[in-house]
Amino acid sequence: MAFLSLFRALLLLSLAASVLSTRPYKYGLTPDFYDYVCPQALPAIKRVVEAAVQQERRMGASLLRLHFHDCFVNGCDGSILLDPTPTIDSEKFAAANNNSARGFEVIDQIKAEVDRVCGRPVVSCADILAVAARDSVVALGGPSWKVQLGRRDSTTASRTAANNSIPAPNMDLPALINNFKRQGLKVKDLVALSGAHTIGFAQCFTFRNRTFNDSNIDKAFAMNLRSFCPRTGSDSNLAPLDPTPARFDTLYYNNLLTQKGLLHSDQALSTGESALELVKSYSDNYEAFWKDFGKSMVRMGNIKPLIGNQGQIRSNCRRVN
């Protein structure tokens, strides 16, 4: 009798945990999505991210960028991770990602570790991207925020959509505002999320035109860039997006105020009154920047997630089950 009572109690506890773990499917994303089904998931992601960033500081920016480029193409659904197949037109070969997007091997490592500690594939690749982005920022000295979870993975990808949706480095402010507006994001989100360029590097071909043709660029800054990014060749040479590319600080915004934004799209933030006011605010108030960056990351992470029975939980982030 005592054994049966214990069995019933364990069964009820298991059913309760199952119900709680699936509740977000009905109600949308929630930060505690994996608390019952696999509480070890988020600590596992953090461990792998911290190890990867410690090995190569640049990786933090790369992982953050993967989440951004994922969300802007048909929502945050892990589509950027899919390799090409006869039926998958991989987003990895879109203009903004080809020979540029990186960190896929780290995502593979995270996926393997998370599935190991959870005992099965319960954490989506889309959620791994979202958490890895947050953990990368923290690893480089930046703010933390509660990541909304419960996304599922897409079974398709679209290079065409990636080419049309990911903001280009040569965009001016009106184009950037419209690009973000199509994603349901506002000017404050644009300026705050652009602050992600306080870490990482950009390739020569993305800023060459600015150094030779833009008028709103510091002359000494432009001359220095031209020394390793000439009019022709050296396309893959790297330049830091701000003076401290491995530290999440506010120097990106300070650079914009002195016409030292690396990309045309960066400096464009100083050409509109409302955007410029935010640039000035963030340049001397890191707390305001960190707070708004976290809020905007959550809003970006909420772009058209797959939930419920939509999509799938991939066993391998690179391919559909």
C-alpha positions in Angstrom: 0.0 0.0 0.0 2.8 2.4 0.9 4.6 1.5 -2.4 1.4 2.3 -4.4 1.0 5.6 -2.6 4.6 6.5 -3.4 4.1 5.5 -7.0 0.9 7.6 -7.3 2.7 10.6 -5.8 5.7 10.3 -8.2 3.3 9.8 -11.1 1.4 13.0 -10.2 4.6 14.9 -9.7 5.8 13.7 -13.2 2.5 14.7 -14.8 2.6 18.1 -13.1 6.1 18.7 -14.3 5.0 17.7 -17.8 2.1 20.0 -17.8 4.1 22.9 -16.5 6.9 22.3 -19.1 4.4 22.3 -22.0 2.3 25.3 -20.7 4.4 27.9 -22.6 3.3 26.2 -25.9 -0.2 27.6 -25.2 0.8 30.9 -23.7 3.8 31.9 -25.7 7.5 32.4 -24.8 8.5 32.5 -21.1 11.9 32.6 -19.4 11.2 29.5 -17.3 10.3 27.3 -20.2 13.0 24.7 -19.4 12.8 24.9 -15.6 10.9 21.7 -15.3 11.8 19.7 -18.4 15.6 20.3 -18.2 16.8 22.8 -15.6 20.4 21.9 -16.6 19.9 23.4 -20.1 20.8 27.0 -19.5 23.8 26.4 -17.3 25.1 24.0 -20.0 24.8 26.7 -22.7 26.6 29.2 -20.5 29.5 26.9 -19.9 30.1 26.2 -23.6 29.7 29.9 -24.5 32.1 31.0 -21.8 34.7 28.5 -22.9 34.4 29.5 -26.6 34.7 33.2 -25.8 37.6 32.6 -23.5 39.4 30.8 -26.3 38.5 33.5 -28.9 37.1 36.8 -27.7 35.8 37.6 -31.2 33.4 34.6 -30.9 31.1 36.5 -28.6 30.3 39.0 -31.3 29.9 36.2 -33.8 27.3 34.3 -31.7 25.4 37.5 -31.0 25.3 38.2 -34.7 23.9 34.8 -35.5 20.9 35.4 -33.4 20.3 38.8 -35.0 20.6 37.4 -38.5 18.3 34.5 -37.6 15.5 36.7 -36.2 15.4 39.1 -39.1 14.7 36.3 -41.6 11.2 35.0 -41.1 11.5 35.2 -37.3 13.7 33.6 -34.6 13.5 30.0 -35.8 17.0 28.7 -36.2 16.8 28.8 -40.0 20.2 30.4 -40.3 21.8 27.2 -39.0 20.5 24.9 -41.8 23.0 23.6 -44.3 22.2 23.5 -48.0 20.3 20.5 -49.4 18.3 20.0 -52.5 15.3 21.4 -50.7 17.0 23.9 -48.4 18.3 27.2 -49.9 20.7 27.9 -47.1 20.8 31.4 -45.6 24.5 30.8 -44.9 25.0 31.8 -48.5 23.1 35.1 -48.4 25.1 38.2 -49.0 25.2 39.2 -45.3 26.3 35.7 -44.2 28.5 34.2 -46.9 32.1 33.9 -45.8 31.0 36.1 -42.9 28.6 34.5 -40.4 30.6 32.2 -38.1 30.2 30.3 -34.8 28.3 27.4 -36.2 30.7 24.9 -34.7 30.1 26.4 -31.3 26.4 26.0 -31.7 27.0 22.4 -32.6 29.0 22.0 -29.3 26.2 23.7 -27.3 23.6 21.4 -28.9 25.6 18.3 -28.1 26.2 19.3 -24.5 22.6 20.4 -23.9 21.2 17.2 -25.4 23.6 15.2 -23.2 22.6 16.9 -19.9 18.9 16.8 -20.8 19.0 13.2 -22.0 17.3 14.0 -25.3 16.7 16.9 -27.7 14.3 19.1 -25.8 16.0 22.5 -26.4 15.5 24.1 -29.8 18.3 25.4 -31.8 16.5 28.8 -32.0 16.5 29.0 -28.2 20.2 28.0 -28.1 20.9 31.0 -30.4 18.9 33.4 -28.1 20.6 32.2 -24.9 24.1 32.1 -26.5 23.7 35.7 -27.6 22.9 36.8 -24.1 25.7 34.7 -22.6 28.1 36.1 -25.1 27.3 39.7 -24.2 27.7 38.8 -20.5 31.0 37.1 -21.1 32.4 40.3 -22.7 31.4 42.4 -19.8 27.9 43.5 -20.9 24.4 43.3 -19.4 22.2 40.3 -18.8 18.5 39.9 -19.4 15.9 37.3 -19.1 15.7 35.4 -22.4 12.2 34.4 -23.4 12.2 30.7 -24.3 10.0 28.1 -26.0 10.8 28.7 -29.7 10.8 25.7 -32.0 12.9 25.2 -35.1 12.0 25.8 -38.7 12.0 23.1 -41.3 12.8 25.6 -44.1 15.3 28.4 -44.9 15.3 31.2 -47.4 18.4 32.8 -48.9 16.2 35.2 -50.8 14.5 36.4 -47.6 17.9 36.8 -45.9 19.1 38.9 -48.8 16.0 41.1 -48.5 15.6 41.3 -44.7 19.1 41.6 -43.1 20.1 45.3 -42.8 23.0 46.1 -45.2 26.1 48.1 -44.1 25.5 50.8 -46.7 21.9 51.6 -45.6 21.1 55.2 -44.6 18.9 56.1 -41.7 15.4 56.0 -43.4 16.2 52.6 -44.9 17.3 51.3 -41.5 14.2 52.6 -39.8 12.0 51.0 -42.4 13.9 47.7 -42.2 13.4 47.6 -38.4 9.8 48.7 -38.7 9.0 45.7 -40.9 10.2 43.6 -38.0 7.9 45.4 -35.6 10.9 47.3 -34.0 11.2 51.1 -33.4 13.9 53.7 -33.7 15.0 53.1 -30.1 15.4 49.4 -30.9 17.4 50.3 -34.0 19.8 52.5 -32.0 20.1 50.2 -29.0 20.6 47.0 -31.1 23.2 48.8 -33.3 25.2 49.0 -30.1 26.0 45.3 -30.6 28.7 46.8 -32.8 30.6 47.7 -29.6 32.1 44.2 -30.0 33.5 42.4 -33.1 35.0 43.2 -36.4 33.9 44.0 -40.0 35.5 43.0 -43.3 37.0 45.6 -45.6 34.4 45.2 -48.3 31.7 46.4 -45.9 33.3 49.7 -45.1 35.5 50.4 -48.2 33.0 52.7 -49.9 32.6 54.7 -46.7 36.3 55.4 -46.3 36.7 56.7 -49.8 33.3 58.3 -50.5 31.5 59.4 -47.3 31.9 63.0 -46.2 30.8 62.5 -42.6 34.0 60.6 -41.6 37.0 61.7 -39.6 39.8 62.2 -42.1 42.6 60.6 -40.0 40.2 57.7 -39.2 39.5 57.2 -42.9 43.2 57.4 -43.9 44.1 54.7 -41.3 41.3 52.4 -42.7 42.5 53.0 -46.3 46.0 51.7 -45.3 44.7 48.2 -45.0 41.5 48.4 -47.0 42.5 49.9 -50.4 40.2 50.6 -53.3 40.7 47.1 -54.7 41.6 43.8 -53.0 42.0 42.9 -49.3 38.2 42.3 -49.1 38.5 40.1 -46.0 40.9 42.4 -44.0 39.3 43.1 -40.6 38.8 46.3 -38.7 37.3 46.6 -35.2 33.8 48.0 -35.0 34.9 50.2 -32.1 38.3 50.7 -30.3 37.5 47.9 -27.8 36.1 45.1 -29.9 36.3 42.5 -27.0 34.5 44.7 -24.4 30.8 45.5 -24.3 31.0 49.2 -23.5 29.7 52.5 -25.0 32.7 53.5 -27.1 30.7 52.6 -30.2 28.4 55.6 -29.6 31.3 57.9 -28.7 32.8 57.0 -32.1 29.6 58.1 -33.9 29.8 61.5 -32.2 33.3 62.0 -33.6 32.4 60.7 -37.1 34.4 57.4 -36.5 31.6 54.9 -37.1 33.1 52.1 -39.1 30.1 51.3 -41.3 28.0 53.8 -43.3 24.9 52.3 -41.5 26.6 53.0 -38.1 27.3 56.6 -38.8 23.8 57.0 -40.2 22.5 56.9 -36.7 23.9 60.4 -36.2 21.9 61.9 -39.1 18.5 61.9 -37.6 17.3 64.0 -34.6 15.6 61.2 -32.5 18.4 58.6 -33.3 21.1 61.1 -32.5 19.6 62.0 -29.1 19.7 58.3 -28.2 23.3 58.0 -29.4 24.2 61.0 -27.2 22.4 59.5 -24.3 24.0 56.0 -24.6 27.5 57.5 -25.1 27.7 58.8 -21.6 25.2 56.6 -19.8 26.1 52.9 -20.0 23.3 52.0 -17.6 20.7 53.5 -20.0 22.3 51.6 -23.0 22.5 48.3 -21.1 18.8 48.6 -20.0 17.5 49.4 -23.5 19.8 46.9 -25.2 18.3 44.1 -23.0 14.8 45.2 -23.7 15.4 45.4 -27.4 17.0 42.0 -27.5 13.9 40.6 -25.9 11.7 42.4 -28.4 13.9 41.1 -31.3 13.7 37.6 -29.8 9.9 37.8 -30.0 9.9 38.2 -33.8 7.5 35.5 -35.2 8.6 32.5 -33.1 7.4 29.1 -33.9 5.5 27.7 -30.9 3.1 24.9 -30.0 3.1 22.2 -32.7 4.8 24.5 -35.2 8.2 23.5 -36.5 10.2 20.9 -34.6 13.0 20.4 -32.1 16.0 19.5 -34.3 18.3 16.8 -33.3 21.0 18.4 -35.4 20.9 22.2 -35.8 22.3 21.9 -39.3 19.5 19.8 -40.7 15.8 19.1 -40.5 14.8 15.9 -38.6 
